[in-house]
């Protein structure tokens, strides 16, 4: 899928390191920033951050389904890491996918695992240039999934978001009130999918 470019050589567990990788998934090439944070339970320096990142890249590269959701790919990768290295007590892997020609938005999947089996999954994306009144706004959506939920297509969420903004175009809402209104509508629409959801607007 591509050779990673390491952004730094830090080996401190409390200083996440990013690498850049080109990944073929969902029918296109994707520029992905990979960031890993972790805690080793026995106080040792093994595995090194470089080894963990290399293992993560290999797991992504060898994943058999090249049309899978990023959330599923991330969940599989973190499971492989925590199984291979039993002294890791906690790890969090973020896959930040840069805008693509057909999907012009930055989106990020973050999966966090604990040694006791707990898993937390988050997704965020930035929908840019959404018409509102006489200007264009950027809307950042972030949400944490319910356990064992189906993953809704974030482009469907984007479409609902645009429709909601359009329906409120003639309102007297402030930006802060619009954020609250959009978050409420999306929480109601996806009450079975999301444990938490936040909305932020910039222009």
N, C-alpha and C positions, 0 to 999 in steps of 0.2 A: 504493500500500500504506500510505502514511502519511507525514507530514512528520516528519523527525528532530528531536529536541530535543538540542542540544549540551550536554554536561555541563561543558565547560570550553573555553578558547580557547588552550590550550597549543600551541605549534608546535615544541617540542623533540622531535627524533626519538627521544630516549631516555626520553620521558615519555608513555606511551600515553594516548590520549584516548578516552573513551567517549561514545557517543551512544545515545539510546533511540529505538526504532522499532517501530511496529506493523506486522507482516507477516502477510499471509494465506497460509498454507501448510498442507498436510495437512488441508484441510477446516475450518480454524478460524483465528481471529485469534490472533496470538502477540505477546507483549511481548518484544522482543529488545534486549539490550544489545550494542552493537557496539564492539569495542576493536581498535585498529590500532597496530602497532609496525613500524618500518621503518628502513632505513639507505640513504642516498643515497651512491653511490660516488664522485661527482666533487666532493664538498664543497659543492655548491650548495644553495640553499634552495628549489629547485623540484623537484618539486611541493610545495606547502604541505600540511600535515596536513589542513587544511580541504578542499582540493581532492581529496586522496586519499579522504577519508571520503565526500565528495559523489559521487565516481566509484563507490565501493563501494556506496553506497546505490542509485545508479541501476542498477548491474548487478544487484543483488538485486531491485529493483523490476521490472526488465524481463525477469527470468528466465521463460522460457515455461511451465515445468512447475510448477504450484502444488501438486503432491502429491509433491514430491521429498524425499529425505533431506536433512537439514541439511548433512551432510558433502559431498554432491554440490553443493549450492548454494554452499557456502563454497569448494570447490575451483574451481568455475567463476568465482567472483568474484575470487579471488586470481590466477587465470590472466589474467583481463581486466586487472587492475591492472599486473601485471609486464610484460605485452605493451605496454600503452599508455605506460608510463614506463620507457624503456630504461636510465635512470641509477639506478634502484633496484636495489641489490645483494641486498637481503634484505627480506622483509616477512612479518608474522605477523598473521593476522586471526582474532579470536575472536567467535563468535556465541553469546551466553549467552541461552538461552530460559527465560523464567520459567515457573513452574508454570501449567498450564492445567486447566480443569475435568475433562477426561477423562484428563489425564496430569499428576498433581499433583507433579511433580518438576522441579527445576532441572537443565538439561542444557546442556553447552557443547561446541561444535565449534571446534577450533583448527587452522588450516591454515597451515603455514610454508613459504615458497618461497625459494630462492636463485637468483641469476642463472644459475648453471651448470646449472639444471634440476632440482636436488634438491628433493624435496617430503617434508614430514613432516606426518602427520595424527594428531591426538589427539582423543579424546572423553572426556567425564566426565559423571557424573550423580550426584545424591544421592537415594537411596531412603530415605524417612523413615518413622518409626513402624513398624519391622519388629519383630514380637513375638519376644522371646528371654527365656526363663525368665519372670520376673515383671515384666519391664519392656519398654519399647519403645526400640529403638536406631535411629540414623540411620547409614546406610552410604554412604560416598562411594567410587565406583569410577572409576578413571581408566585409560585405556589408549591405547597408540600402535599404530596399525594397521601391519600388514605392507604392503609395497609391492604395489600392484595386487591388493588383496584385495577380497572382497565385504564389504559393510557388514552385520553382523548387527543385527537389531532389538534396541535396548537394552531394550525391554520384555520380550523373551524372556530376556535376561540377568538382568533384575530378577526374573523368575519363578523362574529357576534359583537365584538368590541366596536368595530367600525359602525355597525348598524345602531348600536346604542348611542354612540357619540353623535351620529347624524340625527337621531330622534330628539336629542337634547340641544340641538344647534340653536334653537330660538329661545332657550331658557335663559334665566338670569343667574345661573349657577357660576360661582367662582371656580377657579381651578381646583381648589381643595375640595369643594363640594362635588365637583365632577368626579374626582378620584373616589370619593366615598360612594357616590351613586353607581359608578361602574363596578367597584368592588362588590357592592351588595348584589347587583344583578348577576354577576358571574358566579358568586357564591351560591345563589339560589339555583342557577342553571346546572351547576356541577357539585351539588351538595353531597352526592355519593362518591365523588372523586377526590375532592380536596379537603385536607385537614386545615390548611391555612391558605390565605390568598392575599396578596398586596398589590396595589396599583400606584404607580408614580407617574406624574406628567411633567414634561419639560417642553419648552418651545424656544 
